[in-house]
Amino acid sequence: MSSYLYNYRQFMKLTLLFFSFIFLFVRSESPIEKVNHLEEIVKNHYLMDSFYQSLKENHSNLPTKEVFQLAFSGWEKLDGSLKTPVLTIIDFSLPSNEKRLWIIDPIQRKILLHSVVAHGRNSGELMANKFSNRPESFQSSIGFYKTGETYQGKHGYSLRLDGLEQEFNGQARNRAIVIHGADYATEAFAKVNGRLGRSLGCPALPTELSSQAIDLIKDGSLLFIFGNDENYLLKSTFTTT
């Protein structure tokens, strides 16, 4: 487990305990409303644990529980605004020669697709260590996205993305950060070169899987891209309970 995630997890545990108690005293609600809010916090954590365990029963290779918890927290908050109830997780704390993309059906509680995925060329080589929202940075951007419309571009069938966190990925559409297929984003390429090739910032997928992945998540589903970035964990409003 990365030090960022460990520290974040410990911080969230202490914060949850602290606020769970003070909510009963400082919220401008009736005692019944305060108790209901506390029950909702506990319920959400129970649902996350239950969801993760049910996935674990049928799939051996999952995102870490810490990354899944961050993604699930955002999915719960945005569920009502999503047209497609699918959750995609990319974990850029893993090396590019490992499968680090999961497309998950939260309703059926199953993994629909598990794949390698490339990061931006200026984010790092085997590991993605740097992230940016700046145009022409050629780095990956982390955080929550909503999938948009499909189109045919220079990489073939592709999917536009809209960043939901202005500081971290709000320039995604302006930067043309999209999901597309690429010959350099295959396991065969990684076996020869020790890592995947790199994009200009897009989460590029194996060409043989990209169309299937795009059709599963297009038109308004949620994508969460995680990276080892302490600033993101401290500032994101989507990953707190």
N, C-alpha and C positions, 0 to 999 in steps of 0.2 A: 504494500500500500504506500502511495507517495506521501511525503511529509505534508504536502498541501492538504490532501484529503484527510489525513489523520488529524491534523490540527483543526480542520474545518469540522470534522465529525465531533471532536471533543468539544469544540466551541458551541456547536448546535445542541449537543446534549445538555450542557450547562445552561444555555440560553432558554431551551425549552422548559427545563425544570424551574428556572427562575421566573419566567413569564407565566408559566402555568399557575403559579401561586399568586403573583401580583395582579393577574387579570381579575381575580375575585375582589380586589380592592380598588383598582384605579380605573377600570372601564366604566363608562357612563351608561351602564345597563342595569337592569334589575338583577337581583340575585339569581333568579331562574335563568335569565339570558346569559349571565356569566358562567354558570354551570354548564349550560348547553354548549357554549363556545369551547370550554375546556374539554367536554366530551367529544366535540368535533375534532380537536387536535389529536386526542388519543385514538379516535376512530380512524383518522387519516393514516396515522402511523401503523395501525393494525392492518389496514387495507393494503398498504405498501408491502408489509412483511408477508402477508398472505399471498399477494400477487407474486412476489419474488419466489417464495417457496414453491408455488404451483408451477412456475416456469422451471425451477431447478429440478423438479421431479421428472421432467421430460427432456431436458436439455442440459448437457454437461458443460457447455462453454457459454457462459453468460457474462454480461458486463459485471464489474464488481458491484457489490451491494451499495456501496457509497455513491458510485456514478448513477446507478439505477434509481436511487433515492432522489438524487437531484433532478433527474429527468421526470420521474413520476410526480414530484412536487409541482413542476411546471405544467405537466399534462393535466393534473387535477385542476389547476387554476384556470387553464385555458380551454378545458374540455367543452364548455358551452359554446365557444366561438369556433370550434373546429368542424369543418364539413365532413372530414374523413377521420374516424376514430382510430387512427393508427399512430403508433409512436416509434420514431426512428432514433436510435442512439448511435453516435460515433464517439469513440474514446481515443482521442489523439494523445493520451498519455501512454498508449501502447505503441510498439514499433510498427512500422508500415508493412513488415513482412508477416504480421499476424492479422487474423481476421478481427476487425475492430469496428464493424458496422453491424447493427442488429435492427431488423424491422420487426416490430412486435405488434400483435393484435391484442389489445388490452381486454377486449370483450371475450374472445375465445381463450385468452391467456396462453398464447403460443407464439413461437418464433416463426415468422414467415420467410425470412431470408437472413443469412449470416455471411458476410463477405469481407474481403480486404477493401481498403479505400485509401486513395492517395491524398496527401496534404500538399500545401503550397510550397514552392521551391525555396522560398526565403524563410520558411518556418523551421527548416532543418533538413537533415538527410534521412537517416533511418528513423530518428525521433523528431517529432514536432515540438520545438522548444519556444518558439516565438510566434506571437499572434498579433494581427493588426486589422483594423477596420479602415485603414487609409488606402485610397485609390493608388494604384501602381506599386503597392508594397509587395505584391506577389506572395503574401502570407495568408494563411488560413485565418478565418474569423470564428471565434467560439460563441456559444450561447444558443438561445432558442430562435428557431425560424419557423415560419409557416410556408408550406410548399405552395407554389403558384401553378401557372399554366405550362403546358408542354409546347415545344417548338422544334423545328428542324434547323440546326445550325451547322457550323463547321465540324462539330464533333458528332453530327447526326442527331438522333432523337435525344432531346435534352429537357431539363426541368428547371424553371426559374424558381428562385428562393427569395423570400422577403424576411429580412432580419427583424426581430421583435424587440431587440435591445439596442437602443440608439447608439450608446457608447461603444458597444462591442461588435455589432454586426449591422448597424443601420444603413451602411453604404452597400449592402450586398447586391441590391439590384443595379445600382449605379456602377458597381465594379464588375457586373456580369458574373457574379458568383452563382454558378448553376451546378446541377448534377448532370454528368454526362459520362459516356463510356470513353475509355482510352486504352490503347494497346500496352502502355507502360504501367497500367494499374491492374496487372494480373499476377496470379501466384507463380506462373511460369517465369515472368520477368524477374520477380523477386528471387526465385531460386538461382537464376543466373547471376544476378547483380547484388544479391544480399539485401536488397530493399526494393520497394516500388520506385518507379519514376515519380516525378513531382509535377504538379500543375501550376497554373498561375494564381492559385488560391482556391480553386474549385475542389469539392470532394468528388474526385473522379473514381469511377467504378470499372471493373472488368467489362470489356465490350460485350461478352457473352451473357452478362447478367444485368447490364444497365437498363435495358428496356423493361425487363420484368420488374426491377426495383422501382423504376419511375412510375409504371402503371399501378403499383401497389400503394404509392404514397402521394401521387399527384393531387392537385385541386384541394388544398386546404387541410393537410394533416400536419402534425408537429414533428419537427426535427430538433434534436438537441446535440450539439457538438461540444464535447468536454475537452479541456486541455489543462495542463498544469499551469495555472495562472492564479496566483493568490489574490490579485486585485479583483478578478472576476468573482471569486467566491465571496469576497467581502461586500461587493457592490450590487450584485445581481438581485433584483426584486422577485425573480421567479423561483429561486431555489430555497427560499425561507418559508417556514410553515405559517 
